[in-house]
């Protein structure tokens, strides 16, 4: 028999500060990656891979304005960019299904109005 033990971890102030910094950097990287994907899409470009975006973000991190990102682990921003790319791909894969849903709604509206 396997027994479970509940443990409550209470972070100290330094750990809380670090968690909030990581969360902020992650949110920043995620939003930046989505903005780059949307900008590229509007210009007619194809999908940017997460590897391309991570290379671009690494150069971006070393600028003076965003030097605060250097204090954050690279793995945090890397995972955020991967998640943003996955979400962006999933949006477009499901986007193809939207016309099918609209067609069903139009058919249902015709059936309800007796025009069929």
Residue frames relative to the residue before (quaternion, step in Angstrom):
aa qw qx qy qz dx dy dz
X 1.0000 0.0000 0.0000 0.0000 0.00 0.00 0.00
X 0.2817 -0.7506 0.5794 0.1468 3.55 -0.96 0.97
X 0.2000 -0.7805 0.5834 0.1021 3.54 -0.81 1.01
X 0.2901 -0.7452 0.5766 0.1674 3.53 -1.06 0.77
X 0.1318 -0.7692 0.6218 0.0666 3.52 -1.06 0.76
X 0.2650 -0.7519 0.5831 0.1562 3.56 -0.85 0.96
X 0.0404 -0.7818 0.6222 -0.0102 3.52 -0.95 0.95
X 0.1975 -0.7680 0.5977 0.1181 3.56 -0.89 0.87
X 0.1808 -0.7828 0.5899 0.0811 3.54 -0.68 1.12
X 0.1030 -0.7884 0.6056 0.0333 3.54 -0.75 1.05
X 0.2730 -0.7882 0.5271 0.1625 3.59 -0.38 1.21
X 0.4361 -0.6617 0.5351 0.2928 3.53 -1.18 0.60
X 0.7407 -0.4348 0.2714 0.4343 3.61 -1.25 0.11
X 0.6284 0.5237 -0.3395 0.4643 3.59 1.02 -0.71
X 0.6718 0.4917 -0.2935 0.4699 3.58 0.94 -0.86
X 0.6224 0.5291 -0.3364 0.4686 3.59 1.04 -0.75
X 0.6470 0.5193 -0.3156 0.4606 3.57 0.93 -0.89
X 0.6642 0.5030 -0.2999 0.4646 3.58 0.93 -0.89
X 0.6368 0.5235 -0.3318 0.4586 3.61 0.98 -0.80
X 0.6749 0.4830 -0.3000 0.4703 3.59 0.93 -0.85
X 0.6154 0.5260 -0.3465 0.4738 3.60 1.08 -0.65
X 0.6630 0.4990 -0.3020 0.4692 3.58 0.94 -0.87
X 0.6526 0.5077 -0.3151 0.4659 3.58 0.97 -0.83
X 0.6555 0.5108 -0.3062 0.4644 3.59 0.99 -0.81
X 0.6639 0.4921 -0.2993 0.4770 3.57 0.96 -0.86
X 0.6343 0.5288 -0.3245 0.4613 3.56 1.03 -0.79
X 0.6603 0.4966 -0.2992 0.4773 3.58 0.92 -0.90
X 0.6356 0.5333 -0.3210 0.4567 3.59 1.00 -0.85
X 0.6858 0.4827 -0.2842 0.4646 3.59 0.87 -0.99
X 0.6315 0.5360 -0.3244 0.4568 3.60 1.00 -0.83
X 0.6946 0.4649 -0.2724 0.4766 3.58 0.83 -0.99
X 0.6250 0.5337 -0.3372 0.4592 3.58 1.03 -0.76
X 0.6679 0.5008 -0.3043 0.4588 3.60 0.90 -0.92
X 0.6532 0.4998 -0.3191 0.4709 3.60 0.94 -0.81
X 0.6411 0.5216 -0.3241 0.4604 3.59 0.98 -0.81
X 0.6494 0.5095 -0.3138 0.4693 3.60 1.00 -0.81
X 0.6427 0.5178 -0.3175 0.4670 3.59 1.00 -0.83
X 0.6714 0.4882 -0.2974 0.4716 3.58 0.91 -0.90
X 0.6352 0.5264 -0.3206 0.4655 3.58 0.98 -0.85
X 0.6638 0.4976 -0.2945 0.4745 3.57 0.95 -0.90
X 0.6407 0.5299 -0.3139 0.4585 3.61 1.00 -0.84
X 0.6739 0.5018 -0.2953 0.4548 3.59 0.93 -0.90
X 0.6663 0.4763 -0.2938 0.4928 3.57 1.17 -0.57
X 0.5629 -0.6298 0.3724 0.3845 3.59 1.28 -0.05
X 0.4570 0.6871 -0.4510 0.3401 3.58 1.22 0.24
X 0.5272 -0.6129 0.4728 0.3506 3.53 -1.29 0.22
X 0.7406 -0.4160 0.2977 0.4358 3.54 -1.34 0.12
X 0.3062 -0.7318 0.5800 0.1854 3.58 -0.97 0.90
X 0.3907 -0.7209 0.5166 0.2465 3.58 -0.78 0.96
X 0.6207 -0.5506 0.3950 0.3944 3.54 -1.23 0.40
X 0.5915 0.5646 -0.3746 0.4370 3.62 1.09 -0.55
X 0.6473 0.5098 -0.3132 0.4723 3.59 0.98 -0.84
X 0.6804 0.4907 -0.2874 0.4623 3.54 0.92 -0.92
X 0.6396 0.5208 -0.3374 0.4537 3.60 1.00 -0.72
X 0.6274 0.5217 -0.3383 0.4687 3.60 1.03 -0.74
X 0.6613 0.5022 -0.2931 0.4739 3.54 0.98 -0.91
X 0.6592 0.5119 -0.3048 0.4588 3.58 0.99 -0.84
X 0.6119 0.5493 -0.3494 0.4492 3.60 1.06 -0.69
X 0.6483 0.4879 -0.3118 0.4945 3.59 1.00 -0.79
X 0.6301 0.5543 -0.3018 0.4524 3.53 1.08 -0.89
X 0.6368 0.5573 -0.3148 0.4299 3.61 1.02 -0.85
X 0.7095 0.4831 -0.2610 0.4417 3.56 1.03 -0.78
X 0.4755 0.6389 -0.4683 0.3826 3.60 1.20 0.15
X 0.6318 -0.5656 0.3763 0.3734 3.58 -1.17 0.56
X 0.6490 0.5499 -0.3202 0.4170 3.57 0.99 -0.81
X 0.7876 0.2723 -0.1280 0.5377 3.59 1.04 -0.76
X 0.2207 0.8034 -0.5189 0.1915 3.58 1.07 0.70
X 0.5447 0.6233 -0.3984 0.3950 3.62 1.16 -0.42
X 0.5940 0.5800 -0.3582 0.4272 3.60 1.19 -0.46
X 0.5721 0.6022 -0.3791 0.4078 3.58 1.18 -0.41
X 0.6298 0.5346 -0.3315 0.4556 3.61 1.21 -0.43
X 0.6488 0.4993 -0.2980 0.4909 3.58 1.30 -0.23
X 0.5690 -0.6004 0.4422 0.3467 3.56 -1.05 0.76
X 0.5235 -0.6519 0.4604 0.2985 3.55 -0.99 0.86
X 0.5989 0.5881 -0.3587 0.4085 3.60 1.11 -0.64
X 0.6120 0.5602 -0.3509 0.4343 3.59 1.06 -0.68
X 0.7165 0.4282 -0.2538 0.4887 3.58 0.80 -0.98
X 0.6043 0.5616 -0.3540 0.4405 3.58 1.08 -0.69
X 0.6799 0.4763 -0.2916 0.4752 3.59 0.90 -0.88
X 0.6243 0.5377 -0.3397 0.4535 3.60 1.03 -0.74
X 0.6597 0.4932 -0.3054 0.4777 3.60 0.98 -0.83
X 0.6252 0.5230 -0.3387 0.4699 3.61 1.00 -0.75
X 0.6581 0.5115 -0.3021 0.4627 3.58 0.96 -0.89
X 0.6452 0.5163 -0.3211 0.4626 3.59 0.99 -0.79
X 0.6573 0.5029 -0.3088 0.4686 3.59 0.96 -0.83
X 0.6370 0.5172 -0.3233 0.4714 3.58 1.00 -0.78
X 0.6586 0.5014 -0.3072 0.4696 3.59 0.93 -0.88
X 0.6507 0.5187 -0.3125 0.4580 3.58 0.99 -0.82
X 0.6467 0.5050 -0.3124 0.4787 3.59 0.98 -0.85
X 0.6621 0.5162 -0.3065 0.4485 3.57 0.89 -0.93
X 0.6059 0.5562 -0.3551 0.4444 3.58 1.03 -0.72
X 0.7292 0.4292 -0.2506 0.4704 3.58 0.82 -0.94
X 0.6058 0.5301 -0.3711 0.4630 3.60 1.10 -0.48
X 0.7029 0.4294 -0.2620 0.5029 3.58 1.01 -0.72
X 0.5265 0.6529 -0.4019 0.3675 3.57 1.20 -0.46
X 0.6193 0.5648 -0.3389 0.4275 3.58 1.09 -0.68
X 0.6520 0.5302 -0.3173 0.4394 3.60 1.15 -0.48
X 0.5183 0.6800 -0.4117 0.3155 3.61 1.14 -0.44
X 0.6553 0.5002 -0.3569 0.4395 3.67 0.79 -0.72
X 0.6057 0.5505 -0.3650 0.4438 3.62 1.05 -0.64
X 0.6469 0.5107 -0.3148 0.4707 3.57 0.99 -0.82
X 0.6556 0.5083 -0.3158 0.4605 3.59 0.95 -0.84
X 0.6240 0.5331 -0.3409 0.4585 3.59 1.02 -0.76
X 0.6467 0.5144 -0.3207 0.4629 3.59 0.94 -0.84
X 0.6471 0.5105 -0.3254 0.4635 3.58 0.97 -0.78
X 0.6480 0.5130 -0.3209 0.4624 3.59 1.00 -0.81
X 0.6417 0.5089 -0.3210 0.4755 3.59 1.00 -0.81
X 0.6538 0.5094 -0.3140 0.4631 3.58 0.93 -0.86
X 0.6384 0.5145 -0.3325 0.4660 3.58 1.01 -0.73
X 0.6437 0.5094 -0.3208 0.4725 3.60 1.04 -0.75
X 0.6482 0.5188 -0.3149 0.4598 3.58 0.94 -0.85
X 0.6763 0.4978 -0.2947 0.4561 3.56 0.93 -0.89
X 0.7125 0.4306 -0.2628 0.4878 3.57 1.03 -0.72
X 0.4874 -0.6972 0.4078 0.3317 3.61 1.28 -0.10
X 0.4541 0.7041 -0.4399 0.3231 3.63 1.20 0.36
X 0.5358 0.6677 -0.4017 0.3252 3.57 1.12 -0.17
